[in-house]
Amino acid sequence: MRILTRHLVARFLGYFAAFLIVSTITLVIVEMMLNLGDMLRGGGGLADVTEYLLLRVPAYYLRDVIPIAAFGAAYFTFGTAARWLELLAAKAGGLSPRRIAAPLLATGGVLTACAFLLNETWVLDATRGWNQRDAEAEAESIRFREGSFWYQRGRTIYNIGHADRATSTLRGVQIFELDARGRLLRRIQAPSATLDEDDVFRFEAPRVHRFDPSDRAGAPRIEDHEGPVTLDLAEHTGVALMGADLGALSVRELTEVIAREGEEGRRSERPRALLHARLAEPFAVLLFVLVAIPLGARVERGAGRGMTLPALYGIATVTCFFGLRTLAETLTVSGLLPPASTPWALLAGFFAFGGWRLFEMPA
C-alpha cells in the first residue's frame, strides 16, 4: 500500500503542478492580449509588464486557479489509474476505492492549508499592490496596521476603517492634525465621510477635539456637530483614501474591523461576509479533490474507458459551485443572507454531495 500511496500522490502532485503552471501561463497570455496598453501605461517597458502581471494574476485569479488545478489533478490521477486498470488491480488485491482515495484526500487537505497561507501572504500582498497601482498616483501610500488603514500626508494622519468606492464613502474615520513640531492640534472622529466632486470630505456628525500644544495639562476643547459637516483640512487626499479596500485586509485584520464596528454600534455585514468567505475559500481545494475522485473512477466503467464525459460532469459541478458562491457572496454583502453561515452551508452541501458520490463508488 505504501508503494501505491507514493505512486498516486506523486502523480497527483505532478498533475497539480502542471495544471497550475499551464493555467498561469494561459492567464498571462490572455492578460497580455487584452491589457497590454494598460501594462505599458507607465512607460517602463518590460518592467511595467512584469509588475502588472505579478500583481494582477495572483490578486484576481490565484484563489480560484488553485482549487481548479486540484480538481484537474485529482481527476486525471484517478482517471488514468482507472483507464490503465490500476484501480482494478488494487481492488483485486483487496483494497476498497475509498482506501485508495485516502492519500489523495489527505494531500488535498495539505494543499488546503497551503492555499490558506498563500491567500494570507502573497495573494494579499498582490491585492494591496494592485489596489495601490489602480488608485490615482499619490506621493504616499496607504499602510495597514492594527486592522485599520493608516495614511499620512504632510502633517495630517488619517485612520479609517474601510472605503466604499461605489458611494465614495469612508467608514470609521479619524484624522489627526499636527503642528510643525509634531504636536497634536486637532483630532476629528466621524462614523463616515463622503467625498464630493471637489475632493473634499463631508463628515457625518463629527466630533472634533482641539488641543493647545502650549498647555500640555489642559483638557481639549470638544465640538460635537450634527448632520453632515464640511471641515477644512490641511491636506486633501480623498482619492488616495478610496484605496482602503476591505478585500485587502487579512483574516486577523478583518476580525479587528468587525470587533471595532461592533463596539461603535455600526453594522458589519460586509466585513463579516468577507471574513467567512476568506476562511471558507481554501476548502474548495479539498472539495474539488473529493468531487473529482468519483468522476475519475467512472472512467473504469465508461464506454471505451473514455475520460471526456466524466470530465464534462466535473466542469458542470465546478461551474455550479463558483456560480452559487458568487451569488451567495452578493446576497450576504447585501444583508439578505447571514454572512457567518452562508459560505459554510454552501461548502457543506457540496461536501455532502462529494461524500455521497465517494461512498457510492463500486468496490
C-alpha positions as CSV (number, residue, x, y, z in Angstrom):
1,M,0.0,0.0,0.0
2,R,2.9,2.4,0.7
3,I,4.1,2.0,-2.9
4,L,0.7,2.6,-4.3
5,T,0.3,5.7,-2.0
6,R,3.6,7.2,-3.1
7,H,2.7,6.5,-6.7
8,L,-0.7,8.2,-6.6
9,V,0.5,11.1,-4.5
10,A,3.5,11.7,-6.8
11,R,1.2,11.6,-9.9
12,F,-1.3,13.9,-8.2
13,L,1.3,16.5,-7.3
14,G,2.8,16.3,-10.8
15,Y,-0.6,16.9,-12.4
16,F,-1.3,19.7,-9.9
17,A,1.9,21.5,-10.7
18,A,1.3,21.0,-14.4
19,F,-2.2,22.4,-14.3
20,L,-1.1,25.3,-12.1
21,I,1.7,26.3,-14.5
22,V,-0.3,25.9,-17.6
23,S,-3.3,27.8,-16.1
24,T,-1.0,30.7,-15.0
25,I,0.7,30.9,-18.4
26,T,-2.7,30.9,-20.1
27,L,-3.8,33.8,-17.9
28,V,-0.6,35.7,-18.6
29,I,-1.1,35.3,-22.3
30,V,-4.8,36.4,-22.1
31,E,-3.9,39.4,-19.9
32,M,-1.2,40.5,-22.4
33,M,-3.6,40.2,-25.3
34,L,-6.3,42.2,-23.6
35,N,-4.5,44.7,-21.4
36,L,-1.1,45.3,-23.0
37,G,-1.8,49.0,-23.2
38,D,-2.5,49.3,-19.5
39,M,0.7,47.4,-18.8
40,L,2.7,49.9,-20.7
41,R,0.9,52.9,-19.3
42,G,3.8,53.9,-17.1
43,G,6.4,53.9,-20.0
44,G,8.7,51.4,-18.2
45,G,8.6,48.7,-20.8
46,L,9.2,45.2,-19.7
47,A,9.5,46.2,-16.1
48,D,5.9,47.6,-16.1
49,V,4.6,44.5,-17.8
50,T,6.3,42.2,-15.3
51,E,5.0,44.3,-12.3
52,Y,1.5,44.3,-13.8
53,L,1.4,40.5,-14.2
54,L,2.9,39.8,-10.8
55,L,0.2,41.8,-9.2
56,R,-2.8,41.1,-11.4
57,V,-2.6,37.3,-11.8
58,P,-2.4,36.4,-8.1
59,A,-4.7,39.2,-7.0
60,Y,-7.5,38.3,-9.4
61,Y,-7.1,34.6,-10.3
62,L,-4.9,32.6,-7.9
63,R,-7.6,31.9,-5.3
64,D,-9.7,30.2,-7.9
65,V,-6.9,28.7,-10.0
66,I,-5.5,26.6,-7.1
67,P,-8.8,24.6,-6.5
68,I,-9.4,24.2,-10.2
69,A,-5.8,22.8,-10.6
70,A,-6.5,20.4,-7.7
71,F,-9.7,19.2,-9.4
72,G,-7.9,18.5,-12.6
73,A,-5.0,16.8,-10.8
74,A,-7.3,14.5,-8.8
75,Y,-9.5,13.7,-11.8
76,F,-6.6,12.7,-14.0
77,T,-4.8,10.9,-11.2
78,F,-7.8,8.6,-10.6
79,G,-9.0,8.6,-14.2
80,T,-5.7,7.4,-15.6
81,A,-5.4,4.8,-12.8
82,A,-8.9,3.6,-13.8
83,R,-8.1,3.7,-17.5
84,W,-4.8,1.8,-17.1
85,L,-6.6,-0.8,-14.9
86,E,-4.5,0.2,-11.8
87,L,-7.7,0.6,-9.8
88,L,-8.9,-2.8,-10.9
89,A,-5.6,-4.4,-9.8
90,A,-5.7,-2.6,-6.4
91,K,-9.3,-3.7,-5.8
92,A,-8.4,-7.3,-6.8
93,G,-5.8,-7.1,-4.1
94,G,-8.4,-6.3,-1.5
95,L,-8.3,-2.5,-1.4
96,S,-11.5,-0.5,-1.5
97,P,-11.8,2.6,-3.7
98,R,-12.2,4.7,-0.6
99,R,-8.9,3.3,0.8
100,I,-7.2,4.1,-2.5
101,A,-8.6,7.6,-2.5
102,A,-7.5,8.4,1.1
103,P,-3.9,9.5,0.2
104,L,-5.3,12.0,-2.4
105,L,-7.8,13.4,0.1
106,A,-5.0,13.8,2.7
107,T,-2.9,15.6,0.1
108,G,-5.9,17.7,-0.7
109,G,-6.1,18.7,2.9
110,V,-2.4,19.7,3.0
111,L,-2.9,21.8,-0.2
112,T,-6.0,23.4,1.5
113,A,-3.7,24.6,4.4
114,C,-1.1,25.8,1.9
115,A,-3.8,27.7,-0.1
116,F,-4.9,29.5,3.1
117,L,-1.3,30.5,3.9
118,L,-0.8,31.7,0.3
119,N,-4.0,33.7,0.3
120,E,-2.9,35.4,3.5
121,T,0.5,36.3,2.3
122,W,1.4,36.5,-1.4
123,V,-2.2,36.9,-2.7
124,L,-3.0,39.5,-0.1
125,D,0.2,41.5,-0.8
126,A,-0.6,41.4,-4.5
127,T,-4.1,42.6,-3.9
128,R,-2.8,45.5,-1.9
129,G,-0.2,46.3,-4.5
130,W,-2.8,46.1,-7.3
131,N,-5.2,48.5,-5.3
132,Q,-2.4,50.9,-4.9
133,R,-1.5,50.7,-8.5
134,D,-5.1,51.1,-9.6
135,A,-5.6,54.2,-7.5
136,E,-4.7,57.6,-8.8
137,A,-1.0,58.4,-8.3
138,E,-0.2,59.9,-4.9
139,A,3.0,60.8,-3.2
140,E,2.5,58.4,-0.3
141,S,0.7,55.1,0.1
142,I,-1.8,53.5,2.5
143,R,-0.3,51.4,5.2
144,F,-2.0,48.5,7.1
145,R,-1.7,48.2,10.8
146,E,-3.8,47.0,13.7
147,G,-6.8,46.2,11.5
148,S,-7.1,49.7,10.1
149,F,-5.8,51.8,7.2
150,W,-3.3,54.5,8.1
151,Y,-2.3,57.2,5.7
152,Q,0.0,60.2,6.3
153,R,0.3,63.3,4.1
154,G,2.3,66.2,5.4
155,R,1.3,66.8,9.0
156,T,-2.1,65.1,8.6
157,I,-2.6,61.4,9.6
158,Y,-5.7,59.5,8.5
159,N,-7.0,56.4,10.2
160,I,-10.1,54.8,8.6
161,G,-12.0,51.5,8.8
162,H,-12.6,51.0,5.1
163,A,-13.7,52.7,1.9
164,D,-16.7,52.2,-0.3
165,R,-15.7,53.3,-3.8
166,A,-19.2,52.9,-5.2
167,T,-20.5,55.6,-2.9
168,S,-17.2,57.5,-2.3
169,T,-17.6,57.0,1.4
170,L,-15.2,56.3,4.2
171,R,-16.2,54.4,7.3
172,G,-14.8,54.8,10.8
173,V,-12.8,58.0,10.2
174,Q,-10.2,59.5,12.5
175,I,-8.0,62.4,11.4
176,F,-5.0,63.8,13.4
177,E,-3.5,67.2,12.5
178,L,-0.1,68.0,13.9
179,D,1.9,71.2,14.1
180,A,5.4,71.7,12.7
181,R,6.9,70.1,15.8
182,G,4.7,67.0,15.6
183,R,2.3,68.1,18.4
184,L,-1.4,67.3,18.1
185,L,-3.6,70.2,17.2
186,R,-6.9,68.6,16.2
187,R,-8.5,65.2,16.2
188,I,-11.6,64.6,14.1
189,Q,-13.8,61.5,14.6
190,A,-16.8,60.6,12.5
191,P,-18.7,57.3,11.7
192,S,-18.4,58.2,8.0
193,A,-17.3,60.8,5.5
194,T,-18.4,61.3,1.9
195,L,-16.1,62.6,-0.8
196,D,-17.6,65.3,-3.1
197,E,-16.6,66.3,-6.6
198,D,-14.0,68.8,-5.3
199,D,-12.1,66.1,-3.4
200,V,-13.4,67.4,-0.1
201,F,-15.0,65.3,2.6
202,R,-18.3,65.9,4.3
203,F,-18.2,64.3,7.7
204,E,-21.3,62.8,9.2
205,A,-21.9,64.0,12.8
206,P,-18.2,64.6,13.5
207,R,-16.7,65.1,17.0
208,V,-13.7,67.5,17.0
209,H,-11.1,67.7,19.7
210,R,-8.9,70.8,19.7
211,F,-5.7,70.8,21.6
212,D,-3.4,73.7,22.8
213,P,0.2,72.5,22.3
214,S,1.5,75.1,24.7
215,D,-0.8,73.7,27.5
216,R,0.0,70.0,27.9
217,A,-2.1,69.6,31.0
218,G,-5.1,71.4,29.6
219,A,-8.2,69.5,28.5
220,P,-9.1,69.6,24.8
221,R,-12.0,71.7,23.6
222,I,-14.6,69.3,22.2
223,E,-17.0,70.3,19.4
224,D,-19.9,68.0,18.5
225,H,-21.6,68.5,15.2
226,E,-25.0,67.2,14.0
227,G,-25.6,66.0,10.4
228,P,-23.1,66.3,7.6
229,V,-20.4,69.0,8.1
230,T,-17.5,70.1,5.8
231,L,-14.3,70.7,7.8
232,D,-11.2,72.4,6.4
233,L,-8.3,70.1,6.3
234,A,-4.6,71.0,5.8
235,E,-4.3,68.2,3.2
236,H,-7.0,66.9,0.8
237,T,-6.3,63.2,-0.1
238,G,-9.7,61.8,-0.7
239,V,-8.9,59.9,-3.9
240,A,-6.0,58.1,-2.3
241,L,-8.0,57.1,0.6
242,M,-10.5,55.4,-1.6
243,G,-7.9,52.7,-2.0
244,A,-8.7,51.4,1.5
245,D,-10.4,48.2,0.4
246,L,-11.7,45.7,2.9
247,G,-10.8,42.9,0.5
248,A,-7.1,43.8,1.0
249,L,-7.3,43.0,4.8
250,S,-6.0,39.8,6.3
251,V,-8.2,37.5,8.3
252,R,-6.8,38.9,11.5
253,E,-7.4,42.5,10.4
254,L,-11.0,41.7,9.3
255,T,-11.6,40.3,12.7
256,E,-10.4,43.5,14.3
257,V,-12.6,45.6,12.0
258,I,-15.7,43.6,12.9
259,A,-14.9,43.9,16.6
260,R,-14.4,47.7,16.3
261,E,-17.6,48.2,14.3
262,G,-19.5,46.2,16.9
263,E,-18.1,48.4,19.7
264,E,-19.1,51.5,17.8
265,G,-22.6,50.2,17.0
266,R,-22.2,50.0,13.3
267,R,-23.4,47.2,11.0
268,S,-20.7,44.9,9.8
269,E,-22.3,42.6,7.2
270,R,-19.7,43.3,4.6
271,P,-16.6,42.6,6.7
272,R,-18.3,39.5,8.2
273,A,-19.2,38.2,4.8
274,L,-15.6,38.8,3.6
275,L,-14.1,37.1,6.7
276,H,-16.1,34.0,6.4
277,A,-15.7,33.9,2.6
278,R,-11.9,34.2,3.1
279,L,-11.9,31.4,5.7
280,A,-14.1,29.1,3.5
281,E,-12.3,29.7,0.2
282,P,-9.3,27.3,0.7
283,F,-11.7,24.4,1.5
284,A,-12.6,24.5,-2.2
285,V,-9.3,22.7,-2.8
286,L,-10.3,19.7,-0.7
287,L,-13.8,19.8,-2.0
288,F,-12.8,19.6,-5.6
289,V,-10.4,16.7,-4.9
290,L,-13.4,14.9,-3.2
291,V,-15.7,15.6,-6.2
292,A,-13.1,14.6,-8.8
293,I,-12.2,11.2,-7.4
294,P,-15.6,9.5,-8.1
295,L,-15.7,11.1,-11.5
296,G,-12.2,9.7,-12.3
297,A,-13.4,6.3,-11.1
298,R,-16.2,6.4,-13.7
299,V,-13.6,6.1,-16.4
300,E,-13.2,2.4,-15.5
301,R,-16.9,1.8,-16.4
302,G,-17.2,4.2,-19.3
303,A,-17.6,3.0,-22.9
304,G,-14.0,2.6,-24.2
305,R,-12.9,3.9,-20.8
306,G,-13.2,7.4,-22.2
307,M,-12.5,10.4,-19.9
308,T,-14.5,13.1,-21.7
309,L,-18.0,12.6,-20.4
310,P,-16.9,12.4,-16.7
311,A,-14.8,15.5,-17.2
312,L,-17.8,17.4,-18.5
313,Y,-19.8,16.4,-15.4
314,G,-16.9,17.7,-13.4
315,I,-16.8,21.0,-15.2
316,A,-20.5,21.4,-14.7
317,T,-20.1,20.8,-11.0
318,V,-17.2,23.2,-10.6
319,T,-19.1,25.9,-12.6
320,C,-22.2,25.4,-10.5
321,F,-20.1,25.8,-7.3
322,F,-18.5,29.0,-8.4
323,G,-21.8,30.4,-9.6
324,L,-23.5,29.7,-6.4
325,R,-20.6,31.0,-4.3
326,T,-20.6,34.3,-6.2
327,L,-24.4,34.6,-5.8
328,A,-24.1,33.8,-2.0
329,E,-21.3,36.4,-1.6
330,T,-23.5,39.1,-3.3
331,L,-26.5,38.2,-1.1
332,T,-24.5,38.2,2.1
333,V,-22.9,41.6,1.4
334,S,-26.4,42.9,0.7
335,G,-27.6,41.6,4.0
336,L,-30.1,39.1,2.5
337,L,-28.3,36.0,3.8
338,P,-26.4,35.5,7.1
339,P,-22.7,36.2,6.5
340,A,-21.4,33.7,9.0
341,S,-23.2,30.6,7.9
342,T,-23.8,31.0,4.1
343,P,-20.3,30.1,2.7
344,W,-20.1,27.2,5.1
345,A,-23.6,26.0,4.2
346,L,-22.6,26.0,0.6
347,L,-19.5,24.1,1.3
348,A,-21.4,21.6,3.5
349,G,-23.9,20.9,0.7
350,F,-21.2,20.2,-1.9
351,F,-19.1,18.2,0.6
352,A,-22.2,16.1,1.3
353,F,-22.7,15.5,-2.5
354,G,-19.0,14.6,-2.9
355,G,-19.0,12.3,0.1
356,W,-22.2,10.5,-1.2
357,R,-20.6,10.0,-4.6
358,L,-17.4,8.7,-3.0
359,F,-19.2,6.1,-0.9
360,E,-21.3,5.1,-3.9
361,M,-18.2,4.1,-5.8
362,P,-18.4,0.3,-6.5
363,A,-16.0,-1.9,-4.7
